[in-house]
Amino acid sequence: MKVSVLGCGRWGSFLAWYNNYIGHDVVSFGREDSPSYKVLKETGKNEWVTLSEGIQLSCDLKYSVERADVIIISINSQGLREFFKQIVKYEYKDKIFVLCMKGIENVTGKRLTEVAIESGIDKSKIAVWVGPGHIQEFTKGRPSCMVIDSYSDELTDRLISYFKSSLIRFYHGNDIIGTEIGAAAKNVMGILAGAADGMQMPALKGALMARGSREIARLIGALGGNELSAYGLCHLGDYEATLFSEHSHNRKWGELFVKGEKFTKLAEGVMTAKAISALAATVGAKVPLTDAVNKMIDGAAPDELLKDLFERPLTHEFE
């Protein structure tokens, strides 16, 4: 099968590596002026993976789109709508699109599959691939579980058959709303976990796992999804990779932020927090932890935010 991976940053380069590993014919696309693409083109590797000679690098988007059976996209989620404006200039209508990214469009509150649909992609040809996994572990042969979800059971089953291996066990998602919201929101919780680490309060992460999942479950339910999705691979299942890992960009961003230092790599949770708070307001869902992230980003003192969270009115755990 011909697979094109659009985006050659950290996760994109892994996806190219993985699809080659399981035997697909892979093109890895990046923009010619992108530092990530330049590094791969010049050296054949980056800090995470070494690409096989069987992986073709290309900066030709038309070629990368039109030669593929399946197109995997792994870019900054806030740039997806503009990227689709380029993609739809080419022959794309018979392609399957798999979004391997976690976020919500900040200016609209749209899930990423909704952005794809509004861009002209047939909803029956769109899927998401999310869940826990460290590149550094996968490339050492250490397995994990992930989930694929879509608007079509047939498409989900087909994609799982394409991508399964002894390295990744896939589960069949059946709640596209919950899967997308849960995956995006775990990055926000990662920022809070980093803040707890930076404040020398790592024991708070146990409570964060429970209450963060409950917060996102309420939001998923209010949006019409299945609350249980928050406790699955897309969200709670990804917490180890996000709340506790030294490799997590979002956790690291939060840790350095409370220390007054700057993290220069992409942390999707920063923009996602704003989108989730705005989205929650439209359906009347309470998201105090997410709201706290936004207040922290806007300059509120982390210790005061923690005090405010603890002084909120007491309630039942599962109201």
N, C-alpha and C positions, 0 to 999 in steps of 0.2 A: 504494500500500500504506500502511496505517495503522501507524505506529511510535510507541510510547511509550518515552521514555527516562526511566527512574526514577533520579534522582540528577542534580543540576545543579551539581556542583562542577567542578573543572578538566576532567577527561576527559568527564564527563557532558555538560557544556555543549558541548564539541566534538562529541560524538556527535549531539547534537540539530542542531547547525550542519551537520554532514556529511550527515546523512540528509535534511535539507531541501535541501542543495546538490545531491544526486543525485535529487531529485524526489519524495520520500516526504511523506506527510501526517504531520506530527510534533507530538506533545505532549511537552513537557519538564516532568517532575514534580519538585517539591521540597517539603519540609515548610514550612509557613507561617512557622514560627519560625526556619528555617534562614537564616543570614547570606547564603549563596550564593543562595538563592531570592529573598531580599529585594532584593539588588543587581540581579538580572536583572529582577525585577518593576518596580522603580523606574526603572531606567535602560536596560533592554534589552541590556545588555552587561556584561562583566566584564573582567578584565585580559587574558583570552585571546581571546575572541570577541565579535562583535556579532551578536546574533540577528536573523534576518529577521523581518519582521512576519508571515510565514507560519507561524512557529512559535508554537504556543499554549502558554502557561505555565499550569500548574495545580498546586494543592495538594490536589486531590481524588484520592486514590489509587484509589477505586472506579471513578471515571470513567476514569482513566488506564489501568487494567488492562483494563476491560471493552470499551473502544472500540478496542483495538489488535489487529492481526494478529500483530505481533511486539513483544515486550517486551524492551528492552535494559536491563540493570541495571548501574549504575556507582556503587557506594557503597563505604564502608570495608568490606573483606572480613570483618572480625570482627563486623560487624553484620548479616551476610546472613541467618543463621538467624532472628533476631528479625524481620527485615523480611519474610521469607517467611510468618511467622505472621500478618502483616497481609494479605499478598497473597492467601492461600488462603481468606480470608473471602469473596472475591468470585468471579465467574464467570471462572475462569482455565484450565479444563481443555483448551480448544481452542486455547490460545495457545502460541506458540513463545517460549521464553526464551533470550536470549543474554547470557551473563555477560561483561562487558567490565571485568574486574577481575583482579588478580593477587595471590593470597594463599592461605594454608592456615589453616583454623580452628585457632586456638591451643589451645583447651581439649580438642579431640578429635583433632587431626592429620588431619582430613578435608579432601579436596580440595573445592573449591567446588561442583562438580557433584554430589558426594556429599551435600553439605548440602542442595542443591536436591531431590535424590531423596528424602532422608529427610524433607523438608518436604512431600512429596506430589506433586511434579512428575514427570510421566511422563518417563523417561530418554530416550525417543525424541523428546522435544520440547525438549531442553536442548542448548545449544552454548556454546562459548567463542570469543571473538574477542580475540586477543592479538598481540604482536609490536611491532617498533620503530615509533616515530613521534613527532614533536614537534608539538604543536598549533601552535606558532609558525611552523613550516615549512609544515604543511598549509594553513593559512589564507592563506599567501602563494603557494599554488599549486605547492609543491615536493613531488613525490610520494615515496612509500615503499611497501614491501611488508609485508603482514601475513598472518596465518594464521587460518583458522576450523577448528575441530575439534568433533566431537560423537561420540555413540554410534551414529550412523546416517550412512552415506555419502550416502544420498539427501537427508537434511536438510542436511548440509554443502554439497553441491552446490547445493541450492536457496538457501541463505543467501548463498553466494558470488554467485549470479546476482542476488540482491536488492541486494547492497551493493557490487559491483564498480564501478570508475570509473577514469578516467584519473589520478586522484589516489592511489588505493590499489589495488595489484595484490595480489589474495588468492591464497594457496596453500591447497590442500586438506590439512588435517591428518588423519593416520590413526593417531594414538596419543594418546588422550585423557589417559592417565596422564602420559606424557612432556610433553605440551603444557602441562598445568596445573602440574606440578611445576617444569618449566623456567621458565615465566613467573613463578611466584612467587619462585623462587630467585634470579632475576637481580636482584631488589631487594636481597637480602642481599649479593650481590657489589658492588652499587652502594655500599653502606655502606663496604665495605673499600676501594673505589676512592677514596672521599672521605677515608678515613683516610690513605691513601697521599698524597693531595694535601695534607692538613693537616700531614703530617710532612715535606713537601718531598721526597717520593720518588715522583713521578709515573711514573718509568720502571718501577716495579714492576707497573704495570697491564698490561703485556704478559704477564708471568708469570701475573698474576691471570686474564687471559682464558683462558689455556691450562689452568691448574690448576683454576680455578673451574669451567670447563666439564666437565673430567674428573671432578671431585668430584660434580657433579650428574648426570652420565651414570651413574656407579656407583649413585647412589641410585635413579635412574629404573629401571635394570635390576633392582635388588634388589626394587623394588616391582611388577615385572611389566611395565614399559613397555619401549620401544625406546631403548637408549642413544643412538642417533643423534639423537634429538629434542633432546638438549642442545646439539647443534651446529647446530640449525636456527633459524628465525626466533623461536621462542618464548623462546629463552635466549641463545645466543651472538649471534644476529642482533639482539638488543635491547641488546647491550652498548654500542654507540656512544651510544645514547640514555640509558644509565644510568651507565656508567663514565667517560664523557668530557664529558658535556654540562653546561653551566651551568644548564640547565633541570631537571636531575634532582633530585627531592626527596631521594632516598636518598643519592646522592653528596654532596649539600650537607649532609645530616644528619651523615654520617660526618666530613666535613671540619671542620664546626663543633664536633662532639663532641670531637675530639682537641685542638682549640684551647681547650676549656673554655667554649665558647659554646653557646647553645641555638637549635635550629631549630624553629619553632613550627608549621610546616605538616605535613600527614600524610606520614609515611615508612613505608610498609607493611612494609619490610624488618625493622623493629625487632621486630615481633611474629612475622613469618614466620620469622626466624632461630630463635626458640625452638621453633616448631612443627616446623621441619625437623630440628633436632637431636633432638627427641623422636621424630619419625617414623623417622629413620635408626636410632636405637637399637633400635627394634622389629624391624628387618630386618637388623641387624648391618652396616650400611653406615658406612664411615668418612667423616666430613665435617669435617675439621680446620679448614678456613677458616670454615665456618659456626659451629663451636664457638668459634672465636676471636672472632667478632662478639659472641656471647653473653657471653663472658668480659669483653670490652671494655665492653659495656653494664652489666655487673654491677660494674665498677670496676677491672678489671685495667689496668695501664699498657700502652698500645699498643706502646711500644718493647720491653717485655718479651715481649709476645705475638709480636711479629715475630721476636725472638730464638728463642723456643720453636719457632716454625714452621720456622725454618731449621735448627734442631738436631734435628729429627725424624730417625729412621733413614732412610738413603738407600734408594731403591727404583727399579724400572724405571718409565719414564714411563707405559707402558701395560701395567700388570700384568694 
